[in-house]
Amino acid sequence: MNTQDNHQENQNKYQYQEDEIDIRELFAILWKGKWLILSITFIFAIASVGIALWLPNEYKATVVVQAAEKNDSGKLASLAGSFGGLASLAGIDLSSSSATEEVIAVEIIQSWGFIEDFIKRHDISVPVFAATGWDESNNKLIIDEDVFNTQKNQWVREPPPGKTVEPTSWELYQKFKERLLVVKDPETGLLSISLTYYSPELAKKWVDYLLQDINKYMKEKALDEANKSIQYLEEQINKTSLAEIRTVFSELIQEQHKTKMLAQISDEYVFKTVSRAKAPEERDKPNRALICIIGTLLGGFLSVLLVLISGLFRKGK
């Protein structure tokens, strides 16, 4: 029994000594390659500083909004309980509310079709796709002349396979969508619409345009649906002689007229401004300090790994 215990103790001691030797060897390899580690880390640090300084400043403008309240929600709820089936036949959704319209508007404002029309309407395809920065001293955008020739006012880029010289609708949408952020606060219910861009003035202007356009879009949509519903209901009144049905349709027509009135009297049909957007004075990105730290740490990690692998490889040979 004592012999077995001694044997086990010797094995443990040998294993401990072997581990200690391995650790010493690793430190020896690292010490031997310290200048290579320092050199690579230094190169990565300098490169990260260069990248951080090369990246242009971008500014974020944000407008905070809330769903516009509709004063007729109680009346609609009452009608929904009594005449919901008949209303659905007329294409009228009495259960809809400002919250539902808000959800729809949030999806629309981020959709391809809406952003495509937005870019065309405000003629911003060049700033969206060809700008690479902002000349603060002259207060103008820096345009990549290899993409868009400002002298000839035409696109000159080398298009990727399957694309045209002029950016496609999908390419413009992707570029713009990268800069747009729509976030809802779950506690307050407030919605933040943010746009990040090289120019703080344009960031503010575009986010204002977005709010105006989505309110106008939802307003026109509501008016169009109300007009169609009114036309349909009036036709149905003329077709029926039942007094009860005519009364129901008359009530529905009145509610559609109220919808039209609410849409016409306010420009903020679906989103009401809580905090207006301001032209930001400080950049949102890049975070230059973080880029430098990550670049330096990455260089240190890769250099240590390289030295260890090369040292262990030589030892193996």
N, C-alpha and C positions, 0 to 999 in steps of 0.2 A: 504493500500500500504506500509506504514511504517512497519507494522507488518511482511509482507512478506519479506521485505528487511532485517529486523533484523534476521528473521529466516534463510535466506540464508547466512547472515554473520556469524551466529553462526555455521551453518553447515560447512562452509569453514574453520573457526577457529578450529573446532573439527577435521576436516580432516587433517589440518596442524599439529595439536598437535599429532594426531595418527601417521602420517608419521614420525614426529620427534622422537616419542617414539620408532617406529620400527627401525629407524636408530641407535638410542642409544642402543637398545637391540642387534642389530647386532654387533656393536662395543664392547659391553659388552661380547658377546659370543666369539668374536675373542680374546679379551684381556684375557678372562678366559682360552682359549685354546692356548695361545701364546707359551707355552713351547712345546706343541705337534706340533705346526706349525714349530717352530724353529728346533725341532728334526727331523721331516720328511724332511724338506728342507735341513738340514745338511746331512742326509743320502743320499738323491738324489744327492747332490753336490759331496759327497765322491764317490758315485757309478759312476757318470759321469766322474770324474777324473780317476777312475780305468779303465773305458771303453776306455777313450781317450788314456790312456797309453798302454792299452792292444792291441789296434788296430795297426797293422803293418804299417810302412811307405810305400807309393806307389809313384812311380815317373812316370812322363809323358814325353815321347819323341815325338817330332812332326817334320814332314817334310812338307814343303810347296812346292806345285807344280802348274804348269799351263798346260793347254792342249797344246800338241805339235802341231805346225803348219804344215800343209801339203801344199807344194808349188804348187801342181797340182790342187788346188781347183777351180781356174778360168777355166782351161781347162775342168774339170769335169762338171762345171756349164754349159758351152757351149754345151758339148755333151748331157747333160741332157735335154736341150731344143730341140735338134735335134733328138736324138736317144733314148730318155728315154724309149719309149715303147718297142723297140727291146732289149734294155739292160735288162729290167725287165724280159723278156722271158728267158734271159740267167742267171737269178739269180743275176744280178749286180745292186746295188743301187747307181746310179750316184749322187743322192742328198745327200748322206752321207757326213759328214764333221767331222773335229776334235772335234767340240762341241758335235756332236751326239756320237762319240766314247767315249768322256769323260763321258757322261751320262751313257752309257752302262758299262763302266769300273767301275764307282762309284757303280753301283748296283751289279756288279759281285764281287768286292772286299769285299762286305758285305754279300755275299750269302753263304748259307750253303755248297754248293758243293765246292766252291773255298776255303773256310776256312777249310773244311774237308781235302782237298788235301794239303793245306798249312801245317796243323799240321802233317800229315803223311810224307810229303816231308822233313820237317826239324826235325822230330822226337821229338816233344815237348809236347806230350800228358801228360807226368808226370809233367813238370813244369806248364802246363796250369791248370791241374785238382788237383794235390796233393800238390802243394806248399802253404805254409801258411805264408811265410815271407822270409827275406833275412838276413843272418848273415854277417854284414858289416865287422867285424874284420877278418873273414876267406874268405870273398868274395864268399859265396856259398849260395844256396837256402836252406831254412828250409822245409823239406818234412814231411807231416803228415804220420807217420809210421802206423797209423790205416787205412790209405787209400792205401798207396803203401809201401811195404817193400823193403827198399833200399839194405838190405843185400842179400835177395833172388831175388831181381829184379823182383818182381811180385806184381800184384794188390791183396789187401787183404781186401778191404772195405766190409762193410755190405750193399749190394745193396738194393735200394728201390724196392717196388713191381713192377714187370714187367721189371726190369733192370738186367744187368749182373754184375759180380764182376768187370770186366773191363768196364770203362765208354763207353757208346755208342757214336756214331758219333754225335747225337743230343746234348747230354750232353756236349761234348767237344766244340761243336759249340756255345752253349749258354754261356759257361764259357769265351770263347775267345771273343765273340761278346760284352760281358759286358765291355771289356777293350778297344775295338776299337771305335774310333770316327772319322767320316769323315764329315767335314764342309766346305761349300763353301762360300766365302765372296761375297755377292751380288754386292758390289761396285767395287771391283778389279777383280772378277772372279777367284781369286786364291783359290786353294783347300788345306786344311790342313788335313793331315792324322796323327792321334795321337794314341798312344798306352800307356796305363797305366799299370805298373807292379811293383812288389816288388824290382826287381833289375834294377837300371838305365842302366847298360850295356846291359842287355837283352831287355829292352824296346827299346833302340836305335837299337839294332841288328835286332829285329823283325820288326820294322817299316821299316828298310832298306830292309829286305827280302820281305816285302809286296809290296813295290814299284817295286823292281826288278821283282817279280813274276807276278804282274799284267801287267807290260810292256811286259814281255815275253809271257804271255798268249794272250794278244791282238795282239802282233806281229805274233805269230804262227797262230792265228785265221785269221788274214788278209792274210797271206801267203797261208793258206789252201784254203780260199775262192777265192783268185786270181788264184791259180793253177787250181781249179775246173772250174772257169769261162773261163780261157784260153783254157782248154781242150774242153769244150763245144763249144766255139766259133770256134775253129779250125775244129771241126767236122761239124759245120754248114757251114763253108766256103767250105768244100769239097762236101757238098750236094747241093749247089746252083750254078747256072751258071750266075746269074744276077750280072753284074758288080757293080751296085749301092749297092746291099746288101753286096757283098764281101768287098767293100770299108768301109762300116759301121762297119762290123765285124773286119776288120783290125784295124780301129781306136780304137775300144773297146779293142782289144788285146794289142795294144800299151799302153793304159792307165793301163791295169792290170799289164803289165810288169813294168811300172813306180811305181805302188803300191808295187810290190815286191821289187823293188830296194830301195825305201824309207824305207821299213820295214827292209831290210837287212843291211843298212848302219848305223842304229842308234839303240842303246839299249833302248833309251828312246822313245819308239814308240808312246805311248799315253799320258804319263805324263812326262814333263820336269821339273827337279828339279830347284827350285828357291832358297830355303834355306834348306840345308842339316840338317838331324837330329843330335842332340848332346846328349850325355849321361847327363841327368839332374843332377845337384848338390844339388838341394833343392827338398824336397818332394812336391807332388801335393795334397796329402791327407794322413791322415785325418786332418781336421781342428780342432785341439784339443781345442782351446779356445772357438770355437763356440759350440762344444759338451758340454763343461763344463757349458757354459752360458745357453744353452737350457735345460740341465738336471736340473740345479738349479732352473730356472724359472718354469719348469714343477713340480718339487717337491713343490715349494711354492704355486703354483696354486692348486694342488691336496690337499695339507694339509689344505689350507683355505677352500676349498670346503667341505672337510671331517668334519672340525670343525663346519662349519655353518649348515650342514645337521644334524649332531648329536645333536647340540644345539637346533635347531628348532624342531627336533623330540622329544627331552625331554620336551620342552615347550608344545608341542602339547599333550603329554601324561598327 
